[in-house]
Amino acid sequence: MSAVTATIRPARPRPGFGALRAVFANRKALVGSVLLAFFVVLAAVPGWIAPYDPTAEIFRPALGPSSHHYFGTTAYGQDVYSQLVWGTRQSLLIAFAVGGLATVLAVLIGVSAAYLGGLSDGLLSLVTDVILVIPIFPLVIVLAAYEKNAGFATLVVVLGALGWSYGARQLRSQTLSMRHRDFLQAARVRGERKLYVIVYEILPTMTSLIVATFLGAALYAVLTAAGLQFVGLGDPNSLSWGTMLYWAENNEALGAGMVWWAIMPGVCVALLGAAFALLNYAFDEVSNPALRKPRKVTRG
């Protein structure tokens, strides 16, 4: 009986399953994931959800909410609900594109500066510090104003090129704390190249911090892009939540009784920003044991 028992081994958990379970056991991560999934579905298949063409001026202007127009119509006779659904795509694409670009720059600059050290670290850290102390939003406004009617590509490049510094600073600090770890010393002794060490030895241990950097940059992109489009520094002919706010403000929607036209784009921006913020907080709690809530111990 003991011999049979000794041969039975517990099944090993699948790679990544423990981290995934820890994330979804967190209420913030669960709420953030549900919100983000909702907007991803809207952005993926807007034609299946929106009942009308968002640019078609075929209805009576300034209609109130009804069963045919859930949030009424605009001053130009367009369906507000259809515009909200179709506007999700550009708003979400900006968030993901800026988040991806800023994260790539943060990883390249932050990790490389810390691991290479010396003059490279000094120069890259100087660039990071300069970007950190510059007031970003006024600079973004100046750059967007210089490129009149800034389109999708301009917004992504400007926001991504200016939104990486905080993440790079965090990644540099984390890499500095790992420079003299045994597994990195062993890689150097084996004669591994620096690029190999960075990609295969350092980055896998910083996954949670890289994800948090992406989520923080995406949150910054959602709010900043909507703000730029609201003040008229985006492409007014594009369809996003920011441009909806721009046209609602130009037509004094609140004073003219078109309340939902002015409110709902802002609500969507806030909800998408909340999704990224909740996921960011949740990843911080999952990756940092000091932030986790202690489990209740039940005594039998």
C-alpha positions as CSV (number, residue, x, y, z in Angstrom):
1,M,0.0,0.0,0.0
2,S,2.8,2.4,0.9
3,A,4.6,1.6,-2.4
4,V,1.6,2.4,-4.4
5,T,1.1,5.6,-2.5
6,A,4.7,6.7,-3.1
7,T,4.3,6.5,-6.8
8,I,1.3,8.9,-6.9
9,R,2.5,12.5,-7.6
10,P,0.4,15.6,-7.5
11,A,-0.4,17.1,-10.9
12,R,1.7,20.1,-11.7
13,P,-0.3,23.3,-12.4
14,R,-0.2,24.5,-16.0
15,P,2.3,27.3,-16.7
16,G,0.6,30.7,-16.1
17,F,-2.5,29.1,-14.6
18,G,-1.6,30.3,-11.1
19,A,-1.0,33.8,-12.2
20,L,-4.2,33.9,-14.2
21,R,-6.2,32.5,-11.2
22,A,-4.7,35.1,-8.9
23,V,-5.6,37.9,-11.3
24,F,-9.2,36.8,-11.7
25,A,-9.6,36.2,-8.0
26,N,-9.0,39.9,-7.6
27,R,-12.3,41.9,-7.8
28,K,-10.6,44.9,-9.4
29,A,-9.2,42.7,-12.1
30,L,-12.5,41.0,-12.7
31,V,-14.5,44.3,-13.0
32,G,-11.8,45.8,-15.2
33,S,-11.7,42.7,-17.5
34,V,-15.4,42.7,-17.9
35,L,-15.5,46.4,-18.8
36,L,-12.6,46.0,-21.2
37,A,-14.1,42.9,-22.8
38,F,-17.4,44.9,-23.3
39,F,-15.6,47.7,-25.2
40,V,-13.5,45.2,-27.2
41,V,-16.7,43.6,-28.5
42,L,-18.2,46.9,-29.4
43,A,-15.0,47.8,-31.3
44,A,-14.8,44.5,-33.0
45,V,-18.3,44.2,-34.4
46,P,-19.9,47.7,-34.4
47,G,-22.0,46.9,-37.5
48,W,-23.8,44.1,-35.6
49,I,-24.7,46.3,-32.7
50,A,-25.3,49.8,-34.0
51,P,-28.7,50.0,-35.6
52,Y,-27.9,52.9,-38.0
53,D,-25.1,54.5,-40.0
54,P,-23.3,56.8,-37.5
55,T,-22.7,59.6,-40.1
56,A,-26.2,59.4,-41.8
57,E,-28.1,62.7,-41.3
58,I,-31.5,61.1,-41.9
59,F,-33.4,61.8,-38.6
60,R,-35.0,64.8,-37.0
61,P,-32.4,66.8,-35.1
62,A,-32.3,67.0,-31.3
63,L,-34.7,64.1,-30.7
64,G,-34.9,62.8,-27.2
65,P,-34.3,59.2,-26.1
66,S,-36.8,56.7,-27.4
67,S,-37.0,53.0,-28.4
68,H,-35.7,54.0,-31.9
69,H,-32.9,56.2,-30.6
70,Y,-31.7,55.1,-27.2
71,F,-29.7,58.4,-26.6
72,G,-31.6,60.6,-29.0
73,T,-30.1,62.3,-32.1
74,T,-27.5,65.0,-32.6
75,A,-28.1,68.5,-34.0
76,Y,-27.4,67.1,-37.4
77,G,-29.9,64.3,-37.2
78,Q,-27.5,61.5,-36.4
79,D,-28.2,58.6,-34.0
80,V,-26.1,59.2,-30.9
81,Y,-26.1,55.5,-29.8
82,S,-24.7,54.4,-33.2
83,Q,-22.0,57.0,-33.0
84,L,-21.0,55.8,-29.5
85,V,-20.7,52.2,-30.7
86,W,-18.7,53.1,-33.8
87,G,-16.6,55.6,-31.9
88,T,-15.4,52.8,-29.6
89,R,-13.1,51.4,-32.3
90,Q,-10.9,54.5,-32.7
91,S,-10.8,55.2,-29.0
92,L,-9.7,51.7,-28.2
93,L,-7.2,51.5,-31.0
94,I,-5.5,54.7,-29.8
95,A,-5.3,53.2,-26.3
96,F,-3.7,49.9,-27.4
97,A,-1.4,51.5,-30.0
98,V,-0.1,54.2,-27.6
99,G,0.2,51.7,-24.8
100,G,2.1,49.3,-27.0
101,L,4.5,52.0,-28.4
102,A,5.1,53.5,-25.0
103,T,5.8,50.1,-23.4
104,V,8.2,49.1,-26.2
105,L,10.1,52.4,-25.7
106,A,10.0,52.0,-21.9
107,V,11.4,48.5,-22.1
108,L,14.1,49.3,-24.6
109,I,15.3,52.4,-22.7
110,G,14.8,51.4,-19.1
111,V,16.1,47.9,-19.2
112,S,19.0,48.6,-21.6
113,A,20.1,51.6,-19.5
114,A,20.3,49.6,-16.3
115,Y,21.9,46.5,-17.7
116,L,24.5,48.1,-20.0
117,G,25.4,50.7,-17.4
118,G,28.2,53.3,-17.8
119,L,27.8,56.0,-20.4
120,S,24.8,54.3,-22.0
121,D,23.0,54.4,-18.6
122,G,23.9,58.0,-18.1
123,L,22.7,59.2,-21.5
124,L,19.4,57.2,-21.4
125,S,18.7,58.2,-17.9
126,L,19.2,61.8,-18.8
127,V,16.7,61.6,-21.6
128,T,14.2,59.8,-19.3
129,D,14.6,62.5,-16.6
130,V,14.1,65.3,-19.1
131,I,10.9,63.8,-20.4
132,L,9.7,63.2,-16.8
133,V,10.1,66.8,-15.8
134,I,8.5,68.3,-18.9
135,P,4.8,69.1,-18.4
136,I,3.5,66.6,-20.9
137,F,-0.1,67.8,-21.6
138,P,0.9,71.3,-22.7
139,L,3.7,69.9,-24.9
140,V,1.2,67.5,-26.4
141,I,-1.2,70.4,-27.1
142,V,1.6,72.3,-28.8
143,L,2.7,69.4,-31.0
144,A,-0.9,68.5,-31.9
145,A,-1.7,72.1,-32.8
146,Y,1.4,72.3,-35.0
147,E,0.0,69.2,-36.9
148,K,-3.5,70.6,-37.6
149,N,-6.4,68.2,-37.6
150,A,-4.1,65.5,-36.1
151,G,-5.2,62.1,-37.2
152,F,-4.9,58.7,-35.7
153,A,-1.2,58.2,-36.6
154,T,-0.2,61.6,-35.3
155,L,-2.0,61.1,-32.0
156,V,-0.4,57.7,-31.5
157,V,3.2,58.9,-32.3
158,V,2.9,62.0,-30.2
159,L,1.3,60.3,-27.2
160,G,3.5,57.2,-27.4
161,A,6.7,59.2,-27.8
162,L,6.0,61.2,-24.7
163,G,4.3,58.6,-22.5
164,W,7.1,56.1,-21.9
165,S,9.3,57.9,-19.3
166,Y,7.6,56.8,-16.1
167,G,7.5,53.2,-17.1
168,A,11.2,53.3,-18.2
169,R,12.1,54.7,-14.8
170,Q,10.4,51.8,-13.0
171,L,11.8,49.1,-15.3
172,R,15.3,50.6,-14.9
173,S,15.0,50.4,-11.1
174,Q,13.8,46.8,-11.2
175,T,16.6,45.8,-13.6
176,L,19.2,47.5,-11.4
177,S,18.1,45.4,-8.4
178,M,18.6,42.2,-10.5
179,R,22.0,42.9,-12.1
180,H,23.9,40.8,-9.6
181,R,21.5,37.9,-9.3
182,D,22.9,34.4,-9.6
183,F,21.1,33.5,-12.8
184,L,22.4,36.6,-14.6
185,Q,25.9,35.9,-13.4
186,A,25.6,32.4,-14.7
187,A,24.5,33.7,-18.1
188,R,27.5,35.9,-18.3
189,V,29.8,33.0,-17.3
190,R,28.3,30.9,-20.1
191,G,29.2,33.7,-22.5
192,E,25.7,34.7,-23.5
193,R,25.2,37.8,-25.5
194,K,23.8,40.9,-23.8
195,L,20.7,40.8,-26.1
196,Y,20.1,37.2,-25.1
197,V,20.4,38.0,-21.4
198,I,18.0,40.9,-21.7
199,V,15.3,39.1,-23.8
200,Y,15.5,35.6,-22.3
201,E,16.7,36.2,-18.7
202,I,15.6,39.6,-17.5
203,L,12.3,40.4,-19.3
204,P,10.5,37.1,-18.4
205,T,11.0,38.0,-14.7
206,M,9.4,41.5,-15.2
207,T,6.2,40.4,-17.0
208,S,3.8,41.9,-14.4
209,L,5.7,45.2,-14.4
210,I,5.6,45.4,-18.2
211,V,1.9,44.7,-18.2
212,A,1.4,47.4,-15.6
213,T,3.4,49.8,-17.8
214,F,1.2,49.0,-20.8
215,L,-2.0,49.5,-18.8
216,G,-0.8,52.8,-17.3
217,A,0.2,54.1,-20.8
218,A,-3.2,53.0,-22.3
219,L,-5.0,54.9,-19.5
220,Y,-3.0,58.0,-20.2
221,A,-3.7,57.6,-23.9
222,V,-7.5,57.3,-23.5
223,L,-7.8,60.4,-21.3
224,T,-5.3,62.6,-23.2
225,A,-6.5,61.7,-26.7
226,A,-10.1,62.4,-25.7
227,G,-9.0,65.8,-24.2
228,L,-7.1,66.7,-27.4
229,Q,-10.0,65.8,-29.6
230,F,-12.4,67.7,-27.3
231,V,-10.5,71.0,-27.7
232,G,-10.4,70.6,-31.4
233,L,-6.8,69.3,-31.9
234,G,-7.9,66.0,-33.4
235,D,-9.4,65.2,-36.8
236,P,-13.0,66.5,-36.5
237,N,-14.1,64.2,-39.4
238,S,-13.0,61.1,-37.6
239,L,-15.5,59.2,-35.3
240,S,-14.4,58.8,-31.7
241,W,-15.7,59.7,-28.3
242,G,-13.5,62.8,-28.2
243,T,-14.8,64.1,-31.5
244,M,-18.3,63.5,-30.4
245,L,-17.6,65.7,-27.3
246,Y,-16.1,68.3,-29.7
247,W,-19.2,68.5,-31.9
248,A,-21.6,68.4,-28.9
249,E,-19.7,71.4,-27.3
250,N,-19.7,73.3,-30.6
251,N,-23.5,72.9,-30.9
252,E,-24.1,73.7,-27.2
253,A,-25.8,70.3,-26.7
254,L,-26.4,70.8,-22.9
255,G,-28.2,74.1,-23.4
256,A,-30.1,72.8,-26.4
257,G,-31.6,69.8,-24.6
258,M,-29.3,67.2,-26.3
259,V,-28.0,66.1,-22.9
260,W,-27.1,62.5,-23.9
261,W,-25.0,63.6,-26.8
262,A,-22.8,65.6,-24.4
263,I,-22.8,63.1,-21.5
264,M,-22.5,59.6,-23.0
265,P,-19.1,60.0,-24.7
266,G,-17.6,61.3,-21.5
267,V,-19.2,58.3,-19.6
268,C,-17.6,55.9,-22.1
269,V,-14.2,57.6,-21.7
270,A,-14.5,57.3,-18.0
271,L,-15.5,53.6,-18.1
272,L,-12.7,52.7,-20.4
273,G,-10.3,54.6,-18.3
274,A,-11.6,52.8,-15.2
275,A,-11.1,49.4,-16.9
276,F,-7.4,50.1,-17.5
277,A,-7.0,51.7,-14.0
278,L,-8.6,48.7,-12.2
279,L,-6.5,46.2,-14.2
280,N,-3.4,48.3,-13.4
281,Y,-4.2,48.3,-9.6
282,A,-5.0,44.6,-9.7
283,F,-1.7,43.7,-11.4
284,D,0.1,45.8,-8.8
285,E,-1.6,43.8,-6.0
286,V,-0.9,40.4,-7.7
287,S,2.8,41.1,-8.3
288,N,3.5,42.9,-5.0
289,P,2.8,40.6,-2.0
290,A,2.8,43.6,0.4
291,L,-0.3,44.9,-1.3
292,R,-2.3,41.7,-1.1
293,K,-5.0,41.4,1.4
294,P,-4.3,38.8,4.1
295,R,-6.3,35.7,3.9
296,K,-8.7,34.9,6.7
297,V,-7.6,31.9,8.7
298,T,-10.4,29.6,9.7
299,R,-9.9,27.5,12.8
300,G,-11.5,24.1,12.8
